[in-house]
């Protein structure tokens, strides 16, 4: 295909040159040589895009040796040999995965920008529709695990757009590539073996084991270790199907939150304003103080009214500093931070849950 395209390109340019009585290319006897050189350049460039950088110290040969060692260790862990052979048949080095892991955002966005992107009105509308459509199942799971249904839907929507975006990377190739790169080898290696265990237990096929570039899987975007710890076979079919079975998806989200200390009677937090400088702020547990303390230190509801008269401890966070949004966040927000360490993410889940509660 590339050669045909180049031939057409050369023919066109040669035609134009003849009309202008100018020679832009060597004589026809040398055009094949030119084409070969151009084709080789294109091939080398395309090949280079899929190869590790020489500066990184990584190589295809080194990766193959690394994967062979992973397979040996997996066999020693007792994973079925037939399944191992199938799992390792198509593991390849993914430079784009390593590049994504190393890349840092060029520009820090504000929380306002983040919320506009993560929780636009169309997503709120879909969240309310999904909540209403699956209300019976959600209420049942919420009752069983002690997690309000609106938070289950909010996490589902934030993680995978209600199951529509789950990633198309080979989880095994992604995790093996990241482990081989080495900066966080133990983390990704442990998750690689966890992914093999998921396959060994029959929850999904090798071909269907797809996810994000970092190895997060399914509608919940669980890492493999989180899957082993929290995924639930709610419909009782023998598979913990976080990829396609909504009952399993909802129950797995609820089980995670419940296991990590969710308060079924509480909420996540509230946006507030400051009427004077506060003595401290931040998510550290030592910074959690009763609402009365924050009231005494000039913290008000967003509308300017006094804080609720309730026995609740909260942390004061300012993700963008005093000029940005300010929140008092409760214990459940700290649980959300175990799911994802970004305060932006935690606020987006809380914000979407509030919109679901309002119904718009």
Residue frames relative to the residue before (quaternion, step in Angstrom):
aa qw qx qy qz dx dy dz
X 1.0000 0.0000 0.0000 0.0000 0.00 0.00 0.00
X 0.6644 0.4994 -0.3031 0.4662 3.58 0.93 -0.91
X 0.6621 0.5124 -0.3108 0.4500 3.60 0.94 -0.91
X 0.6357 0.5249 -0.3307 0.4593 3.57 1.01 -0.81
X 0.6461 0.5246 -0.3104 0.4593 3.55 0.97 -0.88
X 0.6662 0.4935 -0.2986 0.4727 3.58 0.95 -0.88
X 0.6212 0.5419 -0.3406 0.4522 3.60 1.02 -0.78
X 0.6580 0.4990 -0.3064 0.4735 3.57 0.96 -0.90
X 0.6401 0.5350 -0.3184 0.4502 3.57 1.01 -0.83
X 0.6738 0.4893 -0.2921 0.4705 3.58 0.89 -0.96
X 0.6412 0.5326 -0.3266 0.4456 3.60 0.94 -0.87
X 0.6631 0.5157 -0.3018 0.4509 3.54 0.97 -0.89
X 0.6852 0.4773 -0.2875 0.4691 3.56 0.89 -0.95
X 0.6272 0.5342 -0.3347 0.4575 3.60 1.04 -0.76
X 0.6255 0.5445 -0.3223 0.4565 3.56 1.04 -0.85
X 0.6630 0.4979 -0.3001 0.4717 3.56 0.94 -0.95
X 0.6457 0.5357 -0.3195 0.4404 3.57 0.97 -0.87
X 0.6545 0.5182 -0.3169 0.4502 3.59 0.96 -0.87
X 0.6342 0.5367 -0.3322 0.4466 3.57 1.04 -0.79
X 0.7361 0.3845 -0.2143 0.5142 3.55 1.14 -0.67
X 0.4126 -0.7318 0.4413 0.3156 3.58 1.39 0.15
X 0.5571 0.5606 -0.4171 0.4487 3.54 1.03 0.82
X 0.3178 -0.7406 0.5616 0.1871 3.55 -1.09 0.70
X 0.1416 -0.8044 0.5748 0.0500 3.54 -0.42 1.28
X 0.7616 0.2616 -0.1425 0.5756 3.57 1.26 -0.42
X 0.6218 -0.4973 0.4142 0.4410 3.61 -1.19 0.20
X 0.6772 -0.4686 0.3641 0.4350 3.56 -1.26 0.19
X 0.7190 -0.4889 0.2775 0.4086 3.61 -1.15 0.61
X 0.6287 0.5532 -0.3592 0.4119 3.61 1.00 -0.74
X 0.7232 0.4178 -0.2459 0.4918 3.59 1.22 -0.46
X 0.4628 0.7042 -0.4452 0.3028 3.59 1.26 -0.19
X 0.6141 0.5539 -0.3548 0.4360 3.60 0.99 -0.75
X 0.6422 0.5187 -0.3179 0.4664 3.55 1.05 -0.83
X 0.6329 0.5230 -0.3254 0.4692 3.59 1.04 -0.84
X 0.6544 0.5203 -0.3091 0.4533 3.53 0.93 -0.95
X 0.6458 0.5221 -0.3242 0.4531 3.55 0.95 -0.84
X 0.6546 0.5127 -0.3115 0.4600 3.57 0.98 -0.84
X 0.6643 0.4979 -0.3052 0.4665 3.57 0.95 -0.92
X 0.6478 0.5239 -0.3164 0.4535 3.56 0.95 -0.93
X 0.6458 0.5158 -0.3190 0.4639 3.56 0.97 -0.89
X 0.6432 0.5224 -0.3259 0.4551 3.61 0.96 -0.82
X 0.6544 0.5025 -0.3121 0.4710 3.57 0.96 -0.88
X 0.6596 0.5198 -0.3090 0.4464 3.56 0.94 -0.90
X 0.6629 0.4996 -0.3056 0.4665 3.55 0.95 -0.89
X 0.6473 0.5173 -0.3258 0.4552 3.58 1.00 -0.80
X 0.6614 0.5001 -0.3072 0.4671 3.57 0.96 -0.89
X 0.6477 0.5184 -0.3165 0.4599 3.55 1.01 -0.85
X 0.6478 0.5407 -0.3210 0.4301 3.56 1.00 -0.86
X 0.6167 0.5681 -0.3514 0.4165 3.56 1.06 -0.71
X 0.7441 0.3944 -0.2099 0.4967 3.56 1.15 -0.64
X 0.6181 0.5396 -0.3472 0.4542 3.56 1.24 0.22
X 0.5667 -0.5726 0.4519 0.3830 3.58 -1.16 0.48
X 0.5485 -0.6008 0.4646 0.3498 3.57 -1.12 0.62
X 0.5282 -0.6319 0.4619 0.3293 3.58 -0.99 0.80
X 0.6391 0.5476 -0.3223 0.4334 3.55 1.12 -0.71
X 0.6295 0.5746 -0.3347 0.4019 3.57 1.16 -0.54
X 0.4215 -0.7027 0.4732 0.3235 3.59 1.17 -0.46
X 0.5640 0.5880 -0.3830 0.4352 3.58 1.30 0.18
X 0.0085 -0.7970 0.6039 -0.0063 3.56 -1.15 0.58
X 0.6263 -0.5350 0.4054 0.3964 3.55 -1.23 0.42
X 0.6452 0.5231 -0.3180 0.4571 3.57 0.99 -0.87
X 0.6563 0.5063 -0.3039 0.4696 3.55 0.97 -0.87
X 0.6410 0.5215 -0.3222 0.4618 3.58 1.03 -0.78
X 0.6453 0.5250 -0.3223 0.4517 3.58 0.93 -0.86
X 0.6498 0.5013 -0.3120 0.4786 3.58 1.01 -0.79
X 0.6386 0.5329 -0.3163 0.4562 3.55 1.04 -0.84
X 0.6667 0.4967 -0.2960 0.4703 3.57 0.94 -0.90
X 0.6134 0.5433 -0.3484 0.4553 3.59 1.04 -0.71
X 0.6500 0.5003 -0.3077 0.4822 3.57 1.04 -0.76
X 0.6153 0.5389 -0.3403 0.4639 3.59 1.06 -0.76
X 0.6547 0.5140 -0.3113 0.4586 3.57 0.96 -0.84
X 0.6321 0.5274 -0.3257 0.4650 3.56 1.02 -0.79
X 0.6712 0.4886 -0.2945 0.4733 3.59 0.93 -0.91
X 0.6347 0.5319 -0.3320 0.4516 3.58 1.02 -0.77
X 0.6342 0.5255 -0.3253 0.4646 3.58 1.02 -0.81
X 0.6472 0.5225 -0.3102 0.4603 3.57 1.03 -0.81
X 0.6448 0.5126 -0.3153 0.4713 3.59 1.22 -0.45
X 0.5765 -0.6479 0.3431 0.3608 3.56 1.31 0.06
X 0.3953 0.7143 -0.4913 0.3036 3.59 1.19 0.31
X 0.6025 -0.6089 0.3882 0.3400 3.57 -0.94 0.96
X 0.5006 -0.6993 0.4263 0.2803 3.59 -0.78 1.07
X 0.6373 0.5289 -0.3387 0.4464 3.58 0.95 -0.79
X 0.6743 0.4790 -0.2872 0.4830 3.55 0.97 -0.87
X 0.6122 0.5446 -0.3472 0.4562 3.57 1.08 -0.67
X 0.6536 0.5151 -0.3162 0.4556 3.57 0.88 -0.94
X 0.6593 0.5008 -0.3008 0.4734 3.56 0.99 -0.84
X 0.6735 0.5140 -0.2956 0.4414 3.57 0.91 -0.92
X 0.7475 0.4179 -0.2187 0.4678 3.59 0.95 -0.87
X 0.4567 0.7277 -0.4311 0.2759 3.59 1.25 -0.19
X 0.8241 0.2188 -0.0839 0.5156 3.60 0.95 -0.82
X 0.3482 0.7269 -0.5225 0.2783 3.62 1.09 0.52
X 0.0244 0.8045 -0.5898 0.0664 3.57 -0.70 1.09
X 0.5569 -0.5910 0.4621 0.3563 3.52 -1.24 0.48
X 0.1360 -0.7982 0.5853 0.0419 3.58 -0.89 0.98
X 0.2529 -0.8027 0.5226 0.1363 3.62 -0.02 1.26
X 0.6212 0.5596 -0.3525 0.4203 3.60 1.04 -0.72
X 0.6025 0.5566 -0.3470 0.4547 3.56 1.15 -0.63
X 0.6653 0.4922 -0.2901 0.4806 3.56 0.92 -0.95
X 0.6392 0.5259 -0.3233 0.4585 3.56 0.99 -0.84
X 0.6495 0.5159 -0.3180 0.4591 3.59 0.97 -0.85
X 0.6576 0.5180 -0.3091 0.4513 3.57 1.00 -0.83
X 0.7041 0.4616 -0.2622 0.4717 3.57 1.05 -0.75
X 0.6025 0.6067 -0.3572 0.3758 3.56 1.11 -0.64
X 0.1631 -0.7508 0.6336 0.0906 3.52 -1.16 0.76
X 0.5729 -0.5843 0.4268 0.3850 3.62 -1.03 0.66
X 0.4567 -0.6962 0.4834 0.2702 3.56 -0.91 0.94
X 0.8008 0.1399 -0.0478 0.5805 3.54 1.08 -0.71
X 0.3607 -0.7272 0.5401 0.2222 3.57 -0.84 0.97
X 0.2578 -0.7646 0.5706 0.1529 3.55 -0.75 1.04
X 0.5081 -0.6293 0.4882 0.3278 3.55 -1.24 0.39
X 0.6542 -0.4954 0.3885 0.4193 3.55 -1.28 0.26
X 0.6051 0.5532 -0.3580 0.4469 3.60 1.03 -0.72
X 0.6646 0.4906 -0.2963 0.4793 3.58 0.94 -0.90
X 0.6432 0.5371 -0.3158 0.4450 3.55 0.98 -0.90
X 0.6806 0.4840 -0.2918 0.4662 3.59 0.87 -0.93
X 0.6269 0.5371 -0.3379 0.4521 3.57 1.03 -0.74
X 0.6888 0.4628 -0.2668 0.4900 3.57 1.13 -0.70
X 0.7496 0.4197 -0.2177 0.4632 3.58 0.86 -0.98
X 0.8051 0.1703 -0.0786 0.5628 3.60 1.03 -0.68
X 0.0741 0.8009 -0.5875 0.0892 3.60 0.54 1.11
X 0.7000 -0.4852 0.3174 0.4170 3.57 -1.23 0.34
X 0.6357 0.5343 -0.3523 0.4316 3.60 1.00 -0.73
X 0.6471 0.4991 -0.3307 0.4720 3.59 1.05 -0.64
X 0.6018 0.5417 -0.3545 0.4677 3.57 1.06 -0.71
X 0.6438 0.5257 -0.3160 0.4576 3.58 0.93 -0.91
X 0.6724 0.4822 -0.2949 0.4779 3.58 0.91 -0.89
X 0.6309 0.5436 -0.3355 0.4404 3.58 0.99 -0.81
X 0.6560 0.4970 -0.3068 0.4782 3.58 0.95 -0.87
X 0.6489 0.5148 -0.3174 0.4617 3.59 0.97 -0.83
X 0.6659 0.4928 -0.3017 0.4719 3.59 0.94 -0.88
X 0.6205 0.5451 -0.3304 0.4569 3.57 1.01 -0.81
X 0.7013 0.4617 -0.2681 0.4724 3.58 0.86 -0.94
X 0.6457 0.5392 -0.3194 0.4362 3.58 1.00 -0.83
X 0.7961 0.2811 -0.1259 0.5208 3.58 0.95 -0.90
X 0.2381 0.8398 -0.4702 0.1300 3.57 1.26 0.33
X 0.6474 0.5257 -0.3360 0.4377 3.61 0.88 -0.87
X 0.6864 0.4662 -0.2762 0.4849 3.57 0.86 -0.97
X 0.6586 0.5189 -0.3102 0.4480 3.58 0.90 -0.91
X 0.6621 0.5040 -0.3108 0.4593 3.59 0.92 -0.86
X 0.6250 0.5409 -0.3272 0.4580 3.56 1.05 -0.77
X 0.6899 0.4642 -0.2661 0.4876 3.57 0.90 -0.96
X 0.6174 0.5482 -0.3386 0.4513 3.58 1.02 -0.80
X 0.6621 0.5045 -0.2970 0.4680 3.57 0.98 -0.87
X 0.6675 0.5216 -0.2974 0.4404 3.57 0.96 -0.89
X 0.8031 0.3132 -0.1380 0.4877 3.58 0.86 -0.97
X 0.4306 -0.7197 0.4579 0.2949 3.60 1.19 -0.19
X 0.5571 0.5517 -0.4082 0.4676 3.57 1.04 0.85
X 0.4625 -0.7008 0.4652 0.2803 3.58 -0.67 1.08
X 0.5747 -0.6497 0.3896 0.3096 3.54 -0.93 1.01
X 0.6263 0.5666 -0.3516 0.4038 3.60 0.98 -0.76
X 0.6507 0.4978 -0.3244 0.4728 3.60 1.10 -0.60
X 0.5844 0.5552 -0.3670 0.4642 3.59 1.12 -0.61
X 0.6915 0.4680 -0.2741 0.4771 3.58 0.87 -0.98
X 0.6371 0.5369 -0.3340 0.4407 3.60 0.99 -0.78
X 0.6626 0.4790 -0.3057 0.4879 3.59 0.96 -0.81
X 0.6217 0.5462 -0.3264 0.4567 3.57 0.98 -0.85
X 0.6940 0.4797 -0.2740 0.4617 3.57 0.89 -0.94
X 0.6814 0.4905 -0.2906 0.4589 3.57 0.96 -0.83
X 0.7086 0.4837 -0.2740 0.4345 3.58 0.96 -0.81
X 0.8514 0.0482 0.0239 0.5217 3.59 0.80 -0.93
X 0.4571 -0.6781 0.4494 0.3597 3.58 1.25 0.31
X 0.6835 -0.5111 0.2595 0.4520 3.54 0.88 1.12
X 0.7589 -0.4157 0.1861 0.4655 3.53 1.00 0.94
X 0.5457 0.6549 -0.3906 0.3474 3.59 1.23 -0.17
X 0.7793 0.2379 -0.1266 0.5657 3.60 1.09 -0.65
X 0.0618 0.8357 -0.5379 0.0923 3.56 -0.22 1.29
X 0.5498 -0.6050 0.3986 0.4157 3.59 1.26 -0.18
X 0.1996 -0.8044 0.5533 0.0831 3.55 -1.11 0.71
X 0.4264 0.6789 -0.4813 0.3546 3.57 1.19 0.54
X 0.4986 -0.5820 0.5360 0.3541 3.55 -1.17 0.55
X 0.4177 -0.7283 0.4820 0.2505 3.58 -0.58 1.14
X 0.6638 0.5066 -0.3158 0.4505 3.59 0.92 -0.84
X 0.6663 0.4884 -0.3094 0.4710 3.61 0.90 -0.85
X 0.6467 0.5262 -0.3206 0.4496 3.58 0.97 -0.85
X 0.7075 0.4592 -0.2704 0.4642 3.58 0.81 -0.99
X 0.6376 0.5155 -0.3306 0.4674 3.60 1.01 -0.76
X 0.6438 0.5204 -0.3192 0.4613 3.60 1.00 -0.81
X 0.6857 0.4772 -0.2842 0.4704 3.58 0.90 -0.90
X 0.6312 0.5117 -0.3359 0.4763 3.60 1.03 -0.70
X 0.6555 0.5205 -0.3030 0.4556 3.58 0.95 -0.90
X 0.6149 0.5596 -0.3504 0.4312 3.60 1.01 -0.77
X 0.4275 -0.8177 0.3172 0.2191 3.53 1.26 -0.44
X 0.5658 0.6292 -0.4132 0.3365 3.61 1.04 -0.48
X 0.7788 0.0973 -0.0540 0.6173 3.56 1.11 -0.73
X 0.0054 0.8719 -0.4894 0.0164 3.50 0.95 0.98
X 0.6802 0.5065 -0.3194 0.4228 3.61 0.75 -0.98
X 0.6308 0.5471 -0.3313 0.4394 3.57 0.94 -0.90
X 0.7569 0.3940 -0.2230 0.4713 3.57 0.70 -1.06
X 0.6104 0.5413 -0.3533 0.4579 3.58 1.10 -0.58
X 0.6428 0.5104 -0.3184 0.4742 3.58 0.97 -0.84
X 0.6716 0.4819 -0.2969 0.4781 3.58 0.99 -0.80
X 0.5845 0.5628 -0.3663 0.4554 3.58 1.13 -0.59
X 0.6859 0.4612 -0.2867 0.4843 3.59 0.87 -0.92
X 0.6067 0.5395 -0.3510 0.4664 3.58 1.11 -0.64
X 0.6298 0.5263 -0.3297 0.4665 3.61 1.03 -0.77
X 0.6344 0.5155 -0.3267 0.4744 3.57 1.02 -0.76
X 0.6355 0.5246 -0.3278 0.4620 3.58 1.02 -0.74
X 0.6086 0.5480 -0.3389 0.4631 3.57 1.08 -0.77
X 0.6560 0.4916 -0.2966 0.4899 3.57 1.00 -0.85
X 0.6572 0.5298 -0.3068 0.4397 3.56 0.93 -0.93
X 0.6952 0.4614 -0.2669 0.4823 3.58 1.09 -0.71
X 0.5119 -0.7138 0.3712 0.3011 3.57 1.30 0.02
X 0.3714 0.7528 -0.4786 0.2574 3.59 1.15 0.44
X 0.7897 -0.0123 0.0414 0.6119 3.58 1.20 -0.55
X 0.4979 -0.6449 0.4861 0.3160 3.58 -1.24 0.41
X 0.6527 -0.5009 0.3899 0.4135 3.57 -1.27 0.35
X 0.6669 0.5260 -0.3065 0.4298 3.57 0.89 -0.93
X 0.7342 0.4293 -0.2262 0.4749 3.57 1.04 -0.76
X 0.5338 0.6394 -0.4046 0.3775 3.59 1.27 -0.16
X 0.2063 0.7744 -0.5531 0.2276 3.53 0.29 1.36
X 0.0848 0.8042 -0.5850 0.0615 3.54 -1.22 0.43
X 0.7346 -0.3710 0.3025 0.4808 3.55 -1.24 -0.44
X 0.6949 -0.4575 0.3366 0.4410 3.57 -1.28 0.15
X 0.6950 0.4632 -0.2706 0.4788 3.61 1.16 -0.53
X 0.6058 -0.5929 0.3468 0.4014 3.59 1.27 -0.01
X 0.4439 0.6731 -0.4726 0.3557 3.61 1.25 0.22
X 0.2112 -0.8433 0.4934 0.0288 3.54 -0.84 1.05
X 0.8640 0.2641 -0.1470 0.4027 3.47 -1.36 0.45
X 0.7387 -0.4103 0.3066 0.4382 3.52 -1.35 -0.18
X 0.6656 0.4688 -0.2934 0.5011 3.57 1.26 -0.37
X 0.2623 -0.7803 0.5069 0.2557 3.57 1.29 -0.46
X 0.1949 0.7737 -0.5618 0.2187 3.55 0.86 1.04
X 0.3942 -0.6106 0.6175 0.3007 3.53 -1.20 0.54
X 0.6697 -0.5338 0.3169 0.4076 3.64 -1.07 0.58
X 0.6430 0.5086 -0.3416 0.4595 3.62 0.96 -0.76
X 0.6386 0.5076 -0.3277 0.4767 3.59 0.99 -0.76
X 0.5899 0.5630 -0.3606 0.4529 3.57 1.07 -0.71
X 0.6911 0.4813 -0.2881 0.4557 3.58 0.78 -0.99
X 0.7063 0.4717 -0.2616 0.4585 3.58 1.07 -0.72
X 0.8487 0.2320 -0.0554 0.4720 3.59 0.92 -0.86
X 0.5424 0.6404 -0.4186 0.3470 3.63 1.08 -0.46
X 0.1879 -0.8015 0.5662 0.0411 3.55 -1.05 0.90
X 0.2849 -0.7054 0.6224 0.1841 3.55 -1.11 0.80
X 0.0810 -0.8641 0.4956 0.0337 3.58 0.41 1.23
X 0.7178 0.4376 -0.2676 0.4709 3.59 1.03 -0.71
X 0.4726 -0.7418 0.3947 0.2656 3.59 1.30 0.11
X 0.4466 0.7054 -0.4555 0.3090 3.60 1.12 0.54
X 0.6188 -0.5779 0.3346 0.4138 3.59 1.28 0.15
X 0.7231 0.3567 -0.2282 0.5457 3.58 1.28 -0.08
X 0.3083 -0.7022 0.6081 0.2051 3.55 -1.06 0.79
X 0.0044 -0.8663 0.4954 -0.0638 3.51 0.26 1.35
X 0.0365 -0.8177 0.5740 -0.0238 3.57 0.05 1.30
X 0.5765 0.5973 -0.3661 0.4205 3.57 1.30 -0.01
X 0.8668 0.1075 0.0007 0.4869 3.58 0.87 -0.89
X 0.6979 0.4498 -0.2750 0.4847 3.62 1.19 -0.29
X 0.3852 -0.7705 0.4568 0.2221 3.58 -0.34 1.24
X 0.6057 0.5549 -0.3685 0.4352 3.60 1.00 -0.69
X 0.6714 0.4789 -0.2888 0.4863 3.58 0.97 -0.85
X 0.6246 0.5461 -0.3329 0.4481 3.58 1.03 -0.80
X 0.7029 0.4702 -0.2727 0.4588 3.58 0.75 -1.07
X 0.6798 0.4901 -0.2937 0.4598 3.57 0.91 -0.91
X 0.6352 0.5324 -0.3326 0.4500 3.60 1.04 -0.71
X 0.6321 0.5100 -0.3245 0.4848 3.58 1.03 -0.80
X 0.6787 0.4958 -0.2880 0.4590 3.56 0.87 -0.98
X 0.6474 0.5255 -0.3185 0.4509 3.58 0.99 -0.84
X 0.6125 0.5416 -0.3469 0.4595 3.58 1.02 -0.77
X 0.7049 0.4686 -0.2767 0.4549 3.57 0.71 -1.09
X 0.6560 0.5180 -0.3094 0.4535 3.57 0.93 -0.90
X 0.6764 0.5057 -0.2855 0.4529 3.57 0.95 -0.91
X 0.7329 0.4215 -0.2205 0.4864 3.57 1.15 -0.64
X 0.7210 -0.5169 0.2369 0.3960 3.58 1.17 0.55
X 0.2755 0.7873 -0.5128 0.2034 3.59 1.14 0.50
X 0.2902 -0.7386 0.5870 0.1602 3.56 -1.07 0.84
X 0.3445 -0.7858 0.4795 0.1842 3.57 -0.38 1.25
X 0.6905 0.4681 -0.2745 0.4783 3.58 1.20 -0.44
X 0.6903 0.4924 -0.2674 0.4578 3.57 1.24 -0.28
X 0.3731 -0.6783 0.5708 0.2737 3.53 -1.35 -0.02
X 0.6817 -0.5274 0.3409 0.3754 3.59 -1.22 -0.29
X 0.7273 -0.3443 0.2709 0.5282 3.60 1.00 -0.78
X 0.2507 -0.7515 0.5841 0.1766 3.56 -1.28 -0.26
X 0.4708 -0.6386 0.5237 0.3102 3.54 -1.20 0.58
X 0.0700 -0.8112 0.5804 -0.0143 3.56 -0.94 0.93
X 0.2975 -0.7056 0.5972 0.2386 3.53 -1.39 -0.05
X 0.3595 -0.7091 0.5640 0.2234 3.56 -1.28 0.43
X 0.2200 -0.7706 0.5818 0.1388 3.56 -0.99 0.82
X 0.7722 0.0401 -0.0621 0.6310 3.55 1.35 -0.07
X 0.6588 -0.5020 0.3498 0.4376 3.63 -1.15 0.32
X 0.3251 -0.7374 0.5609 0.1893 3.57 -1.05 0.83
X 0.5971 -0.6101 0.3819 0.3540 3.61 -1.11 0.60
X 0.7903 -0.0922 0.0770 0.6009 3.60 1.12 -0.60
X 0.0736 -0.7666 0.6345 0.0663 3.54 -1.34 0.21
X 0.4532 0.6865 -0.4969 0.2765 3.57 -1.27 0.16
X 0.5926 -0.6364 0.3959 0.2953 3.53 -1.29 0.50
X 0.4115 0.7184 -0.4840 0.2835 3.61 1.18 -0.16
X 0.5659 -0.6217 0.4244 0.3364 3.57 -0.97 0.87
X 0.6171 0.5606 -0.3404 0.4348 3.58 1.10 -0.67
X 0.6592 0.5075 -0.3013 0.4660 3.57 1.26 -0.38
X 0.5035 0.6360 -0.4371 0.3886 3.59 1.25 0.03
X 0.0362 0.8009 -0.5906 0.0916 3.54 -0.66 1.18
X 0.6232 -0.5405 0.3974 0.4019 3.62 -1.18 0.45
X 0.6279 -0.5437 0.3946 0.3930 3.57 -1.17 0.55
X 0.5958 0.5762 -0.3631 0.4256 3.59 1.09 -0.68
X 0.6164 0.5433 -0.3418 0.4561 3.59 1.05 -0.74
X 0.6901 0.4712 -0.2837 0.4704 3.57 0.87 -0.96
X 0.5967 0.5585 -0.3530 0.4554 3.56 1.10 -0.69
X 0.6749 0.4981 -0.2848 0.4640 3.57 0.93 -0.93
X 0.7254 0.4161 -0.2341 0.4958 3.57 1.16 -0.55
X 0.6941 -0.5599 0.2596 0.3706 3.53 1.12 0.71
X 0.4851 0.6411 -0.4573 0.3802 3.59 1.20 0.35
X 0.0709 -0.8035 0.5910 -0.0059 3.57 -0.85 1.05
X 0.6243 -0.4755 0.4374 0.4391 3.53 -1.30 0.19
X 0.6718 -0.5158 0.3420 0.4071 3.56 -1.21 0.43
X 0.6969 0.4555 -0.2703 0.4835 3.59 1.14 -0.65
X 0.6225 -0.5812 0.3217 0.4138 3.59 1.31 0.12
X 0.5427 0.6150 -0.4044 0.4045 3.58 1.25 -0.12
X 0.6312 -0.5313 0.3981 0.4010 3.55 -1.30 0.26
X 0.5929 -0.5726 0.4346 0.3630 3.54 -1.25 0.50
X 0.6347 -0.5280 0.3811 0.4161 3.61 -1.17 0.41
X 0.4011 -0.6763 0.5608 0.2595 3.53 -1.16 0.63
X 0.3610 0.7286 -0.4861 0.3203 3.56 0.34 1.28
X 0.4790 -0.6630 0.5014 0.2822 3.55 -1.20 0.64
X 0.3401 0.7190 -0.5196 0.3120 3.53 0.38 1.29
X 0.2658 -0.7421 0.5925 0.1659 3.56 -1.01 0.84
X 0.0353 -0.8113 0.5827 -0.0329 3.54 -1.04 0.81
X 0.3217 -0.6815 0.6170 0.2266 3.51 -1.36 0.44
X 0.3095 -0.7210 0.5847 0.2063 3.57 -1.11 0.65
X 0.0091 -0.8121 0.5831 -0.0184 3.58 -0.67 1.07
X 0.1088 -0.7647 0.6340 0.0385 3.53 -1.17 0.75
X 0.2088 -0.8402 0.4844 0.1256 3.62 0.35 1.23
X 0.7840 0.2468 -0.1337 0.5537 3.59 1.09 -0.70
X 0.6479 -0.5057 0.3227 0.4694 3.57 1.19 0.44
X 0.7503 -0.4246 0.2736 0.4266 3.57 -1.33 0.05
X 0.6515 0.5208 -0.3241 0.4463 3.60 1.16 -0.44
X 0.6789 0.4752 -0.2890 0.4793 3.59 1.25 -0.26
X 0.7504 -0.3342 0.2864 0.4931 3.56 -1.26 -0.40
X 0.1442 -0.7797 0.6074 0.0482 3.55 -1.06 0.84
X 0.0641 -0.8219 0.5659 -0.0113 3.57 -0.89 0.93
X 0.2436 -0.6470 0.6864 0.2255 3.46 -1.41 0.41
X 0.0622 -0.8193 0.5699 -0.0041 3.57 -0.63 1.12
X 0.3608 -0.7656 0.5112 0.1495 3.52 -1.03 0.94
X 0.7929 -0.3277 0.2235 0.4626 3.53 -1.34 -0.11
X 0.6519 0.5327 -0.3329 0.4248 3.60 0.94 -0.82
X 0.5951 0.5439 -0.3702 0.4615 3.59 1.12 -0.53
X 0.6240 0.5259 -0.3368 0.4698 3.58 1.03 -0.74
X 0.6246 0.5174 -0.3373 0.4779 3.60 1.10 -0.65
X 0.6282 0.5244 -0.3319 0.4693 3.59 1.01 -0.76
X 0.6409 0.5363 -0.3229 0.4443 3.57 1.08 -0.68
X 0.5809 0.5413 -0.3811 0.4737 3.59 1.22 -0.29
X 0.6118 0.5343 -0.3341 0.4781 3.56 1.17 -0.61
X 0.7777 -0.0811 0.1010 0.6151 3.56 0.92 -0.98
X 0.4126 -0.7716 0.4365 0.2092 3.59 -0.61 1.16
X 0.5450 0.6166 -0.4054 0.3981 3.61 1.22 0.02
X 0.3998 -0.7067 0.5268 0.2512 3.59 -0.77 1.01
X 0.5630 0.5787 -0.3849 0.4472 3.59 1.14 -0.55
X 0.6594 0.5074 -0.3043 0.4639 3.57 0.91 -0.95
X 0.6574 0.5240 -0.3102 0.4439 3.57 0.89 -0.95
X 0.6589 0.4935 -0.3057 0.4784 3.58 0.95 -0.87
X 0.6487 0.5264 -0.3324 0.4377 3.61 0.94 -0.80
X 0.6364 0.5068 -0.3280 0.4802 3.59 1.04 -0.73
X 0.6582 0.5057 -0.3052 0.4668 3.57 0.93 -0.89
X 0.6568 0.5202 -0.3040 0.4534 3.56 0.93 -0.93
X 0.6678 0.4862 -0.3044 0.4743 3.59 0.91 -0.90
X 0.6278 0.5348 -0.3433 0.4495 3.61 0.99 -0.74
X 0.6421 0.5165 -0.3210 0.4667 3.59 1.06 -0.74
X 0.6475 0.5076 -0.3167 0.4721 3.57 1.01 -0.79
X 0.6211 0.5210 -0.3399 0.4768 3.59 1.05 -0.72
X 0.6388 0.5352 -0.3186 0.4516 3.57 0.97 -0.87
X 0.6884 0.4677 -0.2729 0.4826 3.59 1.02 -0.83
X 0.4404 -0.7211 0.4313 0.3164 3.55 1.21 -0.52
X 0.7729 0.2057 -0.1645 0.5773 3.58 1.25 0.37
